[in-house]
């Protein structure tokens, strides 16, 4: 189903003469990567590599939320020569001192995929296609917009009235819906399911977010927690500093908090709300898991400025130092 490019990874390891390799993958690919290690070892054996000269290959067992969550800092204690990162594309604002090879894990096309795409193309009148890196190759004929990171950038509009997201999960199409306030059709190649995020659903979601901001206005927070993640692709230091300046300018007491993994068990402080300067997904997907009000940096600006024109908080290159 997913092309993990065994030959390319093997050649890269050989050419770089790596002796210790870390393999990092998101949850859905971890078991496949475990099998990849066996395949790679077998190739070394077939090439008559001495057992003691076969590189050590180690799986990063912790979370991997995306290319934003590169594990280079954590594994540096092991002095690896190479990181093989599966399932994502390199982000320009995520740099590593350890060499990294990105394996996109392209989806293998089948007949059902082709038929469904042809059908959807006709039904939606040549829609604007949006997807993630795994489906880039199989969508080449449709000239897709590929999402990198937590942003909703469309540069190639074919039909502004019709957006089709091809991929798994709902976060990325939700980003599109939030930003463009349009119905987004979703085609999941794995389940063959076709669904959508409707305009009424979008309005409902935005109403919930506006409700959070209104709550702050009705009960102005005496103190807020301003939260930043140290994950390289989420460490939006400029946004963090901007929120601190906003609090100081408006005489709002605050506690600056820096974490690697932002979770309910880590946000235990005596504040009335948390401003999340990391990934907006934490707020939009997980807000119900927290006791305190969570808002994105954009939403906090809306509160301070008393502006109710909802703006989706995207992770952009200029957010980083």
N, C-alpha and C positions, 0 to 999 in steps of 0.2 A: 504493500500500500504506500509506504514512504520510502523514498530512495535515500539511503544513508551514505551512499558514495564510498563504499568500502575501499575500492581501488584507489581513489583519490586520497583518502585519508592515509592509507598505507604508504603510498608514494611520498606524501608530505612528511610523514614521520621518518621515513628512510632518508629523504633528502635533507631534512633538518637535523638528522642524527640525534633526535630526541631520545633520551634514556628514561624519562619519567613524563607520562602524559595524563592529564586530567580530562575526563570526558563529562561534559555538562549538558543536561537536557531537561526540558519541561516534563511534568508528570506523565503525560501521554506517551512519551518516547523512552522513558527510563529503562523499561524492560527490554525494549528493542536494542538499546545501547549496550545492555548487559550481553546480549547475543552478539553484538558487533565486536566486543572484546574477544570473544571466542573465535570469531572469523578472522580478526586481525592476527591473533596469536598463531592460528593455523597457517596463515600466509607466511609468517616468519619461519615457521617450521618447514613449510614446503620449499622455502628459499634457502634451506640449510643453515639458518641462523643458529648459532650455539645457544642453548637454553639460558645461559647466564648473560647473553647479549640481547635477549628479547626485551624490549622496553617494558617498564612497569606501567600498566594502564589502570587507572583508578577512577571510579565513578564518583562525581560530586552528588552526594545523597540528599542535600538540602534542597530547598525550593529553587525554582528557576522561573520567575514570572515573565521573562522576556530577555531581549538583548540588553535591557536596562539593568539586569540583575547578574552581570558577569561576576564570577566567583574568584577573580584573580587575586584580590587582596587576601581573602581567607586562605587560599591554597598556597600563597607565597611562602608560608611556613615550611612547606614540603619541598621548596625549591624545584618546582616542575620546569621542564623545558618547553612545554607546549600545552595549550588548552584547546580541545576540540569542542566547539559550542554548536549544538544541534538545534534546528528548528527555527532559527531567527536570522535576520540580516544585521550586519554591523551598523551601529549608530555612530554618526560622525562625532557626537559629543561623549562617547564612551571609549576611552583610551586605556590600553593595558601595557604594563612594562613586560609582561610575559607574552610571548607570541601566541596569537589566537587564529585558528582556522574556523571559519563559519561554514557549517553544512546546512543548507536550506531545507533539507528533508522534503524534496518535491513530491507531490502527490502523483501516483501512477494512474493515468486516465483509463477508464473502462467505457464500454458502449453506453451504459446507463447515463454516465456523466455527459457524453456527447449529445444523446437524445434529449436529456432534460435541459441542457443549455440551449439547444436549438429551439425547443418549445418555449422556453422563457424569453428568448430573444424576440420571438414573434408576438407572444402575449403582451410583453411590456414595451413593444415598439422600439427596439434597439436601445436598451437602457444603458446608463453609465454604469460600468462594472467596477466594483471595489472589492479588494481581497487582501490577503496576507501573502507573505513570501512563498509559503508552501504550495500555493496554487498558481504562481506566476507563470510557469511554463505551460501548464495545460490550458491557460486562458490567453495565451499570446495572440491568437487571432482576433481577440476582442479588445486588445489594447487596454488592459485593466489599469486602474489606479491602485498601486500597492501601498498599504498602510505600513509605516515604520514607526514603532513606538506608540505612545498614547496621544495621538493627534488625528484629526479628521481632515486631511488635505486632499482635495480633488483638483487636479490640474488639467485633466482631460475630460471636459464635459461633452458627452454625446447627446444626452437627453436630460436636461435639468429637472424635468418633471418625473423622471423615473430612475431610481437608483436600485441596483441589484447588488447585494453583498453575497459573495461566494466564500463560504468558510464555515467553521464551527464556532459555537458560542454566540452570545448576544452582545458582548461589550462593545466590540468594534461597530456593529450596525447601530447600537445605541448612541455611540459618539456621533455618527452621521446624522441620526435623527435629532439629537440635541442641538447640534450645530446648525443644520440646515432647515430644521423644523419641517421636514418632509417625511412622507411614508417611505420606509425602506423595506424592500422585499429581501428575504433571506433564503438562499439555497444552500443546504448542508449536504455536500457530496458524500459524506460518510453514511448518514441515515437516509439520504435521498428525500429528506423532508423539505417542503417549501412552506415558509411562514412569513410573517411581516410584522413590522412595528408601525402601527397606524398613527395618523395625525392625532386621533383622540387619545391614544396611549401616550404620545409625546406631550400633549397638553397636560395630561394627568401627572406625568413625571415632573414636568417643569413646575406645575402647581405645588407638588411636594417640596421641590427645592426652594421655590419662592416662599413657601410656608416656613421653612427653616430660617430664612432670612427675616421674615416678618416676626418670627418668634424672638429673634435677637432684638428687633426694633421695639417690640412691646415690653420686653424685659432685658434692657441693655446689660450685657455681661460686665460684671465688675472686674473679671479677670479672664483672659483667654490663654490657651496653650498654643504656641506656634510651633508646628512640628515639621521637621525635615528628616529625610531618610539619607543614610550614607551610601545606599545602593547607587552606583555610579550614574546610571541613567535616570535616577530619580532625585539626585542631590541638586535640586534647583536653588543654589545658594543665593542667586540674585533675587529670586522670588521671596525667599526666607528673609533676606535683609529688607526688602521692600515692605513686607508685612510688619516687621519690627518698627520701621520708620513710620508706617501708617498708624500703629498703636501709639507711638510716642507723640506724633503730631496731634492726635485726637485724644490724648491723655487717657488711653485705655491701658490698664495694668496687664502685663503679660509675663508668661514664663516660656522662654525658648527651650525646646526639647529636640534633641537629636537622637535618632534610633536607626538601627539597620532595618529591622522588620517591624513595621507598625501594626500593632494588634491591640485588642481590648485589654489584655493582661498587662500591657506596657504603659497604657495611658491611665494612670491612677491618681492624677494630680487634682488638687482642689481648684478647679477652674470651672467656668460656666459653659465653655465651648472650646473646641479645638479647630484651629485653622491648619489644614493639611497642605503643606507646600510640596509634597511628593507627588505620587501618581493620583490623578483624580478618580481612578477606579476605586480607591479605598473609600472615598466618600460616596460615590454613586452606586456602588455595588454592595458595600458592607455597612452602611450607616446604621442599619437596624440592629447590628451586633454591639453597638456602643451605648453606654448609659448617657453620655453627654452628647450635645449637638455637635455634629461634624459639618464643616463647610470647607469648600475649596478656597484657594486664594482669591479667585475671581469673585466668588460669592461673598467673601468677607469685604472685598472692595465695594460690592453692590450695597452691602449693609452700611458701611461707613458713608458712602456717597448718597444713600437713600435712592438708589437707582434700581428699578424693577425690570429693566430690559435684560432678560437672561442671556448670559454669555457662557458658553462652554469653556472650561479651563483645559487648555491643551498644553502638553509638554513640548516646548519649542527650543531650538538651539540657543537662542539668546537668553534662556533662563539660567545658563550655566556660566561659571566663572571662566 
